[in-house]
Amino acid sequence: MNRSKKTLFELIGGIVTLTLLELAIVTIVNMSMDKVWISNTLGLWLGGFIGVLIAIGIVFHMYNTIDKALDYDKDNAEKYMRRSAILRMTVLFTIIVLLVCFFWKYINMYMLFLSIMNLKFAAYMVPLIDKKINE
């Protein structure tokens, strides 16, 4: 497996691991409190699951965009990367707005947002994951 695909799967593993850890912590804290903090635990897990799927979709789109941009010359690659980033953010914004508008009663939006943001945290974890795997 080439290095870029290995990094891609390490990033996805980091996203999934962080989200599962956050979900477990929030669920345990919620269950241990006298007053229920989050009444819809299923919505919490659903928000985390959908957030992970969105984050993985973003990662694959970035991977394919960078792979394709490397085949272009400098000017065209820059334009292609800019267009792809705008497309990615537009689609992400549209998906989140649609989820908020239609499913806000069923999905915990905070967990959805946190799961998507785990993409950023997982990017910082990739060197640590790579180091642990290669030991």
N, C-alpha and C positions, 0 to 999 in steps of 0.2 A: 504494500500500500504506500502510495507516495505521501510525502510530508504534509501537503495541503489537505488531503483527505483525512489524514490522521488528526490534524489540528481541528478539522471540521467536526469529527466525531468526539474529540475531547471537549470541544465547546458545547456540543449538544448534551454530552454527559454532565457537564458542569451546570447547565441550565436545569436539567431534570433533577439533579441532586440537590441543588439549592432550593428549588421549588418544593420538593418533597420534604426537605428539612424544615422549611418555613411552615408548610402545612401541618406537619407533625407537631411542631412547637405550638402553633396557634390552637390546634385542636386540643392538645394536652392542657394548655393553660385555660382554655375555655371550659373544659370539663372539670377542672380542679377548682374553679371559682364557685362561690356560693350563688352568686347572681350570674345568670347566663349572659355572656358578653356578645356572642354571635348565636342567634337562634337558628339560623339556617346553615348547618354544617355541610350539608350536601351542596349548597350554593357556593360555599367557600372552596370545596374541592373541585367543583365544576369550573369556577373562575380560575383556579390554578391550572387545571387541565387545558382549558381553552387558551389561557395565556402561554402555556408551554408550546402548544401547537402553533400559535401565532409567532412566537419567538423562533421556533425551529424553521418556520416558513421564511422568516426574515433572514436567518442564517444561510439557508440554501439559496435564496435569491442573491445575497451578497457574494456567496461563493461562485455562483454561475456568472454574475456580473463581472467580478474581478477576473475570472478565467477567460471570459470573452474579451474583456478590455485589453488583456495582454497581447491579443492578436492584432490590435489596431496600432496605428502610429500615435504619437503623443497627443496631437490636437484632437483627433477623432476619439481617442480613448478617454480624454478628459470630458468631452461632450457626452459620450456614452455613459460614463460614470455619473455625471450630473443628472442626466435624464433618468437613469435607473434609480438614483437616490430619491428624486422627486416622485417617481412612480411608486416606489416602495413606501414612502411616507404618506402619500395620498391614499393608497390602498389600506395601510395601517390605520390611518385616521378614519376612513370610511367604515372599516370593520368595527372599530371601537365605538363610533357614533351609533351604528346600527345595533350593536349589542346593548349599548346603554339605553337606546330608545325602546327597544322591543323586549329585552330580557332582564331589565334591571331588578325585577322582583325575584328572579330565580338565580342570578349569578352575582357573586360578591365581586363588585367592580374594583375594590381595593386589591384583592388577591389577583385579579386579572392584570391590573397595572403592575403589581409587584412581580408577577411571573414574567411579564414582558421585559421589565427592567432587569431581571436576572441575566439577560443577555449581556448587559454591561458588566455585571459582577463576574459572570463566568469568563468573560474575556480576560480579566485579570487573574483568574484561577488557572488558565490554560498552562502557563509555565510550571505551576506547582503540580498540576495533574501529569504533565509530560515528565517531570522529574521523578514523580512517584512510580509511573509506569516503567520508566527506563532504568530503575534501580536494580 
